[in-house]
Amino acid sequence: MTVLIGQLFTGVSIGAVLLLIALGLALTFGQMGVINMAHGEFIMAGAYTTFVLQQVISAAGWSLLIALPVAFVVAGAMGVLLEFLLIRRLYARPLDTLLVTWGVSLILQQLARDIFGSPNVQTRAPELLTGNIALPGGITVANNRLFILALAGGAVVALTVALRITPLGRRIRAVVQNRDLAAVSGIATARVDRMTFFIGSGLAGIAGVALTLLGPIGPTMGTNLIIDAFLVVVVGGIGQLKGTVIVAFALGVLQATGEYLTTLSVAKVMVFVAIVAFLQWRPQGMFTLRTRSLA
């Protein structure tokens, strides 16, 4: 039972990381249909924002807290710039957005190498997040994993409230369901697109801050994460936030179980096989989006 609970929490913590990474894609890809391969580099931007702030603010705790909103704004601004300069001309051509944003991701990686250097860099974790919490039964829980789990939960709640209650959220949902009808109803769809990109990219920046607690950061860190994030969004269902949440934790638990029973490489293969099998059975994903479109 102790091993089972320990592996369950390991899976939940992996799922929390996947969820943070995939939340932004749930908006830009799930809601808008844009295949943004530069999403991983927005994660990298958030991570490097934490690194830069720690050079200015010596206290690791304060620098981490300040990095969360700053990384959100930095990554969000990068997303808005990308949307304004390139993506807005390619909304009807998803494959072109894939190629263009892949090129942008390579440019951003090289820019990071020019500024910070090719070797990975390490940030300091606050002392509060470096230890473990001992639970009954001999189970230990890492503080940094608990923080990431709380951060992911807070991000999901904030995004859900924003989409369901705020005027901006209602406009985003209107544009997703029927862009043409939203436009003739007086909604500035171009402005909604930019705000959606800002929020989605900003969430990637927050994910980058969280990832600094788990290991070193480097110019290619986003490339290693983007595929898993896309899989979470696709399996959960395009445009379905609840599907993203469920699938992120399900894949986390599956991967943790596979790593315990076999090895990391075999666990990855198990996850991909499970995803392929699920999509063969339900290609539209776990949940589907109901729209008013006549097409």
C-alpha positions as CSV (number, residue, x, y, z in Angstrom):
1,M,0.0,0.0,0.0
2,T,2.9,2.4,0.8
3,V,4.4,1.7,-2.6
4,L,1.1,2.2,-4.3
5,I,0.4,5.5,-2.6
6,G,3.9,6.7,-3.3
7,Q,3.7,5.9,-7.0
8,L,0.2,7.4,-7.2
9,F,1.6,10.7,-5.9
10,T,4.6,10.5,-8.2
11,G,2.1,10.1,-11.1
12,V,0.0,13.0,-9.9
13,S,3.1,15.2,-9.6
14,I,4.2,14.3,-13.2
15,G,0.6,15.0,-14.3
16,A,0.8,18.4,-12.6
17,V,3.8,19.3,-14.7
18,L,2.2,18.1,-17.9
19,L,-0.9,20.1,-17.0
20,L,1.0,23.3,-16.5
21,I,2.7,22.8,-19.8
22,A,-0.5,21.9,-21.7
23,L,-2.8,24.5,-20.3
24,G,-1.5,27.2,-22.6
25,L,-1.8,24.9,-25.6
26,A,-5.4,24.1,-24.6
27,L,-6.1,27.7,-25.5
28,T,-3.9,28.4,-28.5
29,F,-4.3,25.0,-30.1
30,G,-7.4,23.6,-28.5
31,Q,-9.5,26.8,-28.6
32,M,-8.0,28.6,-31.7
33,G,-6.7,25.6,-33.8
34,V,-3.2,27.1,-34.1
35,I,-0.4,24.5,-34.1
36,N,2.2,26.6,-32.2
37,M,5.5,24.8,-32.2
38,A,7.1,27.8,-30.4
39,H,5.1,27.1,-27.3
40,G,8.0,25.3,-25.8
41,E,10.2,28.3,-26.3
42,F,7.7,30.4,-24.3
43,I,8.2,27.9,-21.5
44,M,12.0,28.5,-21.9
45,A,11.4,32.2,-21.7
46,G,9.6,31.8,-18.4
47,A,12.4,29.7,-17.1
48,Y,15.1,32.2,-18.1
49,T,13.0,35.0,-16.6
50,T,13.4,33.2,-13.2
51,F,17.2,32.9,-13.9
52,V,17.6,36.6,-14.7
53,L,15.5,37.7,-11.7
54,Q,17.7,35.6,-9.4
55,Q,20.7,37.6,-10.6
56,V,19.0,40.8,-9.4
57,I,17.1,39.5,-6.4
58,S,19.3,37.4,-4.2
59,A,16.5,35.9,-2.1
60,A,15.3,32.8,-3.9
61,G,11.8,32.9,-2.4
62,W,11.1,36.5,-3.4
63,S,12.6,36.0,-6.9
64,L,10.4,33.0,-7.5
65,L,7.2,34.8,-6.4
66,I,8.1,37.8,-8.6
67,A,9.0,35.6,-11.5
68,L,5.5,34.1,-11.7
69,P,3.7,37.3,-12.9
70,V,6.8,38.6,-14.7
71,A,7.2,35.4,-16.7
72,F,3.5,35.4,-17.5
73,V,3.8,38.9,-19.0
74,V,7.1,38.2,-20.8
75,A,5.9,35.0,-22.4
76,G,2.4,36.5,-23.1
77,A,4.0,39.5,-24.8
78,M,6.1,37.1,-27.0
79,G,2.9,35.3,-27.9
80,V,1.0,38.5,-28.8
81,L,4.0,39.6,-31.0
82,L,4.0,36.2,-32.7
83,E,0.2,36.4,-33.3
84,F,0.4,40.0,-34.6
85,L,3.3,39.5,-37.0
86,L,2.6,36.0,-38.3
87,I,-0.2,33.9,-36.9
88,R,-3.1,36.3,-37.8
89,R,-2.4,35.8,-41.5
90,L,-2.5,32.0,-41.2
91,Y,-5.6,31.1,-39.2
92,A,-7.1,29.2,-42.1
93,R,-3.9,27.3,-42.8
94,P,-3.0,25.2,-39.8
95,L,-0.1,23.3,-41.4
96,D,1.5,26.6,-42.4
97,T,1.3,27.7,-38.7
98,L,3.2,24.5,-37.8
99,L,6.0,25.3,-40.2
100,V,6.2,29.0,-39.4
101,T,6.2,28.5,-35.6
102,W,8.7,25.7,-35.9
103,G,11.0,28.2,-37.6
104,V,10.3,30.8,-34.9
105,S,11.2,28.2,-32.2
106,L,14.6,27.6,-33.8
107,I,15.2,31.3,-33.9
108,L,14.3,31.7,-30.3
109,Q,16.5,28.8,-29.3
110,Q,19.5,30.4,-31.1
111,L,18.7,33.7,-29.5
112,A,18.8,32.1,-26.0
113,R,22.2,30.5,-26.9
114,D,23.5,33.9,-27.9
115,I,22.3,35.6,-24.7
116,F,22.7,32.9,-22.0
117,G,25.1,30.5,-23.7
118,S,24.6,26.9,-24.8
119,P,25.3,25.1,-21.4
120,N,22.3,24.6,-19.1
121,V,22.0,26.9,-16.1
122,Q,20.7,26.2,-12.7
123,T,18.4,28.3,-10.5
124,R,18.2,28.3,-6.7
125,A,15.1,26.9,-5.1
126,P,13.7,28.5,-2.0
127,E,14.7,26.7,1.1
128,L,11.0,26.0,1.9
129,L,10.7,24.0,-1.4
130,T,13.9,22.0,-1.0
131,G,12.8,19.5,1.6
132,N,10.3,16.7,1.9
133,I,7.1,16.2,4.0
134,A,6.9,12.8,5.8
135,L,3.4,11.3,5.7
136,P,2.1,8.3,7.8
137,G,3.3,5.0,6.5
138,G,6.8,6.1,5.5
139,I,5.7,8.1,2.5
140,T,7.7,11.2,1.7
141,V,6.4,14.0,-0.6
142,A,8.8,16.5,-2.1
143,N,7.9,20.1,-1.3
144,N,8.6,21.4,-4.8
145,R,6.2,18.8,-6.3
146,L,3.5,19.9,-3.9
147,F,4.1,23.5,-4.9
148,I,3.8,22.6,-8.6
149,L,0.6,20.7,-7.9
150,A,-0.9,23.7,-6.1
151,L,0.3,26.0,-8.9
152,A,-1.3,23.8,-11.6
153,G,-4.6,23.6,-9.6
154,G,-4.6,27.4,-9.1
155,A,-4.0,27.9,-12.9
156,V,-6.8,25.6,-13.8
157,V,-9.2,27.3,-11.4
158,A,-8.2,30.8,-12.6
159,L,-8.5,29.8,-16.3
160,T,-11.9,28.1,-15.7
161,V,-13.3,31.2,-13.9
162,A,-11.9,33.5,-16.6
163,L,-13.5,31.5,-19.4
164,R,-16.9,31.0,-17.7
165,I,-17.5,34.3,-15.8
166,T,-15.6,37.2,-17.3
167,P,-16.7,39.1,-20.4
168,L,-13.4,38.2,-22.1
169,G,-14.1,34.5,-21.4
170,R,-17.5,34.7,-22.9
171,R,-16.1,36.4,-26.0
172,I,-13.4,33.7,-26.3
173,R,-16.0,31.0,-26.2
174,A,-18.2,32.8,-28.7
175,V,-15.3,33.1,-31.2
176,V,-14.4,29.4,-30.7
177,Q,-18.0,28.2,-31.3
178,N,-18.6,30.4,-34.4
179,R,-16.1,33.0,-35.4
180,D,-18.3,34.5,-38.2
181,L,-21.4,34.9,-36.0
182,A,-19.3,36.4,-33.3
183,A,-17.8,38.9,-35.7
184,V,-21.2,40.0,-37.0
185,S,-22.5,40.3,-33.4
186,G,-19.9,43.0,-32.8
187,I,-17.1,41.1,-31.1
188,A,-13.6,42.2,-32.2
189,T,-12.3,38.8,-33.1
190,A,-8.8,40.0,-33.8
191,R,-8.5,41.5,-30.3
192,V,-10.0,38.3,-28.8
193,D,-7.4,36.3,-30.7
194,R,-4.5,38.4,-29.3
195,M,-5.8,38.2,-25.7
196,T,-6.2,34.4,-26.1
197,F,-2.7,34.1,-27.3
198,F,-1.5,36.3,-24.5
199,I,-3.1,34.1,-21.9
200,G,-2.0,30.9,-23.4
201,S,1.6,32.0,-23.9
202,G,1.6,33.5,-20.4
203,L,0.6,30.2,-18.9
204,A,3.6,28.6,-20.7
205,G,5.8,31.2,-19.0
206,I,4.4,30.1,-15.6
207,A,5.1,26.5,-16.5
208,G,8.7,27.6,-17.2
209,V,9.0,29.1,-13.7
210,A,7.8,25.8,-12.2
211,L,10.2,23.7,-14.2
212,T,13.2,25.6,-12.7
213,L,12.4,23.8,-9.5
214,L,12.9,20.4,-11.1
215,G,16.2,20.7,-12.8
216,P,18.5,22.9,-15.0
217,I,17.2,25.0,-17.8
218,G,18.6,25.4,-21.3
219,P,17.8,26.7,-24.8
220,T,16.3,23.4,-25.9
221,M,14.2,22.6,-22.8
222,G,11.0,23.4,-24.6
223,T,11.6,21.0,-27.4
224,N,11.6,18.1,-25.0
225,L,8.2,19.1,-23.6
226,I,6.1,20.3,-26.5
227,I,5.2,16.8,-27.9
228,D,3.8,15.6,-24.5
229,A,1.8,18.8,-24.2
230,F,0.2,18.4,-27.7
231,L,-0.6,14.7,-26.8
232,V,-2.4,15.8,-23.6
233,V,-4.5,18.4,-25.5
234,V,-5.4,16.1,-28.4
235,V,-6.3,13.1,-26.2
236,G,-8.3,15.3,-23.9
237,G,-10.3,16.7,-26.8
238,I,-9.7,19.8,-28.8
239,G,-10.8,22.9,-26.9
240,Q,-11.8,20.9,-23.8
241,L,-10.1,22.1,-20.6
242,K,-11.6,19.4,-18.4
243,G,-10.2,16.8,-20.9
244,T,-6.8,18.4,-20.6
245,V,-6.9,18.1,-16.8
246,I,-8.0,14.5,-16.8
247,V,-5.6,13.3,-19.4
248,A,-2.6,15.1,-17.9
249,F,-3.0,13.3,-14.6
250,A,-3.9,10.0,-16.2
251,L,-0.8,10.0,-18.4
252,G,1.3,11.0,-15.3
253,V,0.0,8.1,-13.3
254,L,0.5,5.7,-16.3
255,Q,4.1,6.9,-16.8
256,A,4.9,6.7,-13.1
257,T,3.5,3.1,-12.9
258,G,5.5,2.1,-16.1
259,E,8.7,3.6,-14.7
260,Y,8.2,1.6,-11.4
261,L,7.5,-1.7,-13.2
262,T,10.0,-1.3,-16.0
263,T,12.3,1.6,-17.1
264,L,11.8,5.2,-18.2
265,S,12.2,4.3,-21.9
266,V,9.7,1.4,-21.7
267,A,7.3,3.6,-19.7
268,K,7.4,6.2,-22.5
269,V,6.6,3.5,-25.1
270,M,3.7,2.3,-22.9
271,V,2.3,5.8,-22.8
272,F,2.5,6.3,-26.6
273,V,0.9,2.9,-27.2
274,A,-1.9,3.7,-24.8
275,I,-2.4,7.1,-26.6
276,V,-2.5,5.5,-30.1
277,A,-4.9,2.8,-28.9
278,F,-7.2,5.4,-27.4
279,L,-7.2,7.7,-30.5
280,Q,-7.9,4.7,-32.7
281,W,-11.0,4.0,-30.6
282,R,-12.0,7.7,-30.1
283,P,-10.2,9.9,-32.6
284,Q,-12.0,13.1,-31.5
285,G,-10.5,12.8,-28.0
286,M,-12.1,12.2,-24.6
287,F,-14.5,15.2,-25.0
288,T,-15.8,17.0,-28.0
289,L,-16.7,20.6,-28.6
290,R,-20.3,21.3,-29.4
291,T,-20.7,24.3,-31.7
292,R,-23.4,26.2,-33.5
293,S,-21.5,26.0,-36.8
294,L,-23.6,25.0,-39.8
295,A,-20.5,23.7,-41.7
